[in-house]
Amino acid sequence: MRNHKNAGIVLESRNLTKRFGGLVAVGNMDLKVHRGEISSLIGPNGAGKTTFFNVVTGIYRPDAGDIRFNGAPIDGKKPHQIVELGIARTFQNIRLFPNMTCLENVMAGQHCRGAAGVWASIARTAGQRTEEKRIAAIAAQRLEQVGLGRLKDELAKNIPYGNQRMLEIGRALATNPRLLVLDEPSSGLNDRESEDLIVFLKNLIKEDLTILIIEHDMNVVMGISDWVTVMDEGRKIAEGTPETVYNDQKVIEAYLGRDDEDEDSGTERA
Ligand SMILES: Nc1ncnc2c1ncn2[C@@H]1O[C@H](COP(=O)(O)OP(=O)(O)OP(=O)(O)O)[C@@H](O)[C@H]1O
C-alpha cells in the first residue's frame, strides 16, 4: 500500500487521451499526483510522457478525458491560465531567452503570470516601474534559491548548461507554483549536477510544493520519487513505489523492447 505523506490529490487525470492523426500518443491515462510528493513519469522514448505534460499544461487540448487541478477542471485552459492557477513547467529542450540576463529571464516568468503581460512590461510605462522593482526583487530571490545569484547579470546564453537548467527551474518557481512540472531536468547534467538536483528538489517539496517530473536517469528516479508511473505506447503500464516499478516485469520488457533478449539484462535499463 502507498503510504502518502499527505492525503490530498493535487493533479488528477482520468481517461486522458490525445491523438495525432491515427496515433494515440496518450491513451486513457489515469494519473494522480499527491500533494507534497515527487511523482515521476517514466517510459521509453515516444511513450507519450511529454504529450501528457503538454496536455496538462494547456499546450494541447485533450481529445477525451479530463484533468483536475486541486479538484477543478483545467482541460481546455490556455497555458497562461494554467500558470496563473499554479502549475509551472520546464521543457525537455531548454527554452530560455538567450540574449536576456539571468535576472531578466526569471522576471519574464513572472510577467507571463501578470495581467499586463511581458510586452507591456518591456514598454516600462511610469505606472509599471514600481511593479517592475517588485518583480526584480522576487526574481533575485529565486535566482539565489537556485544557486545562481552571482550570475544575475550574465546573459543566459553565456552560462554553463547545468546552470541554464537551474535557471529554467528558477523561472518556473518565480510564478509561485503549487505544482512544478519538470520535463527531464537532469538531461545533459553530469553526475555531480544530477546529485545536486536531487537534493535541491527534495528540499523544494518541504516548501509545500508538489513535483511531477519526467526523468530518464534511473538513478534520479530511484533517488527522488515517492511514486512512479510508467507509460509505454501512450498507456500507463505500471505504477508504484520506485522499487516496485523497477522490478515490474512489464516495465523491464518495455525498456528492453519486446524482442527476446537476454532476460537478465533487465537491471541495466536506465
Ligand atoms: N506534435 C506532434 N505531432 C505528431 N506526433 C507527435 C507530436 N508530438 C508527439 N508525437 C508522437 O507522439 C508519441 C509520443 O511522443 P512524446 O514526445 O509524448 O513521447 P515521450 O515519452 O515524451 O518521448 P521522449 O522520451 O523521447 O521525449 C510519439 O510517437 C511522437 O512521435
The ligand as an SDF file (V2000), in Angstrom:
LIG
                    3D

 31 33  0  0  0  0  0  0  0  0999 V2000
    3.0650   17.2820  -32.4150 N   0  0  0  0  0  0  0  0  0  0  0  0
    3.0600   16.0030  -32.7540 C   0  0  0  0  0  0  0  0  0  0  0  0
    2.5640   15.5740  -33.9200 N   0  0  0  0  0  0  0  0  0  0  0  0
    2.5610   14.2690  -34.2450 C   0  0  0  0  0  0  0  0  0  0  0  0
    3.0340   13.2800  -33.4540 N   0  0  0  0  0  0  0  0  0  0  0  0
    3.5490   13.6440  -32.2810 C   0  0  0  0  0  0  0  0  0  0  0  0
    3.5990   15.0190  -31.8490 C   0  0  0  0  0  0  0  0  0  0  0  0
    4.1830   15.0510  -30.6240 N   0  0  0  0  0  0  0  0  0  0  0  0
    4.4730   13.7970  -30.2980 C   0  0  0  0  0  0  0  0  0  0  0  0
    4.0920   12.9510  -31.2870 N   0  0  0  0  0  0  0  0  0  0  0  0
    4.2230   11.4850  -31.2570 C   0  0  0  0  0  0  0  0  0  0  0  0
    3.5450   11.0350  -30.1060 O   0  0  0  0  0  0  0  0  0  0  0  0
    4.2510    9.9690  -29.4970 C   0  0  0  0  0  0  0  0  0  0  0  0
    4.5840   10.3340  -28.0780 C   0  0  0  0  0  0  0  0  0  0  0  0
    5.5960   11.3510  -28.1030 O   0  0  0  0  0  0  0  0  0  0  0  0
    6.1260   12.0550  -26.7850 P   0  0  0  0  0  0  0  0  0  0  0  0
    7.1050   13.0970  -27.2030 O   0  0  0  0  0  0  0  0  0  0  0  0
    4.9880   12.4800  -25.9530 O   0  0  0  0  0  0  0  0  0  0  0  0
    6.8870   10.8470  -26.0620 O   0  0  0  0  0  0  0  0  0  0  0  0
    7.8970   10.8790  -24.8610 P   0  0  0  0  0  0  0  0  0  0  0  0
    7.5320    9.7430  -23.9830 O   0  0  0  0  0  0  0  0  0  0  0  0
    7.9230   12.2380  -24.2590 O   0  0  0  0  0  0  0  0  0  0  0  0
    9.2630   10.5650  -25.5930 O   0  0  0  0  0  0  0  0  0  0  0  0
   10.7590   11.0320  -25.2580 P   0  0  0  0  0  0  0  0  0  0  0  0
   11.1500   10.3240  -24.0240 O   0  0  0  0  0  0  0  0  0  0  0  0
   11.5250   10.5760  -26.4650 O   0  0  0  0  0  0  0  0  0  0  0  0
   10.7250   12.5080  -25.1120 O   0  0  0  0  0  0  0  0  0  0  0  0
    5.4650    9.7040  -30.3600 C   0  0  0  0  0  0  0  0  0  0  0  0
    5.1550    8.6510  -31.2470 O   0  0  0  0  0  0  0  0  0  0  0  0
    5.6420   11.0110  -31.0990 C   0  0  0  0  0  0  0  0  0  0  0  0
    6.2620   10.8040  -32.3490 O   0  0  0  0  0  0  0  0  0  0  0  0
  1  2  1  0
  2  3  1  0
  2  7  2  0
  3  4  2  0
  4  5  1  0
  5  6  2  0
  6  7  1  0
  6 10  1  0
  7  8  1  0
  8  9  2  0
  9 10  1  0
 10 11  1  0
 11 12  1  0
 11 30  1  0
 12 13  1  0
 13 14  1  0
 13 28  1  0
 14 15  1  0
 15 16  1  0
 16 17  2  0
 16 18  1  0
 16 19  1  0
 19 20  1  0
 20 21  2  0
 20 22  1  0
 20 23  1  0
 23 24  1  0
 24 25  2  0
 24 26  1  0
 24 27  1  0
 28 29  1  0
 28 30  1  0
 30 31  1  0
M  END
$$$$
